[in-house]
Amino acid sequence: MIFSARKRINQVRSFVLKFLNNHAEPIAEFDLRKRNETRVRINTVVILIPFQHSRAQVAKMFSGFTKDWSTTGVSVILSEPRGVDQVIVGVRFEAEIHYILAKAVHLSPIGPGFYQLGLRFLEMLHVADFPELADLVF
């Protein structure tokens, strides 16, 4: 079980490293063996789909704007507070939408009407396993 969880996390980290390297200057601080990673400011629109009872709640989908990325998580700026435990993060990369299951770790007000949602990545999701994600566009 532990091996399986580690493999899922490594798949997320591998994808996010490719995404970050494509959008930012090469960063020496990104080392998968480090415990506390530096975050990189990359601002992009993402879709967030609440994930409850092992199902994507597509009807409750909303969008956000990323603030900081690391291989273990992302912070997303929202225009209203959204209380979620787990969400699917949809990010456009190389002409496709990639989906990452994430756990909310905090929701904090950051200014007039905006909130920061901190997410910790759990695993990559594949459209074959969640066909309701296949037709999403943004």
Summary of the structure (lengths in Angstrom):
residues: 138
radius of gyration: 14.5
end to end distance: 35.1
largest distance: 43.9
contacts: 382
relative contact order: 0.20
helix: 20%
strand: 45%
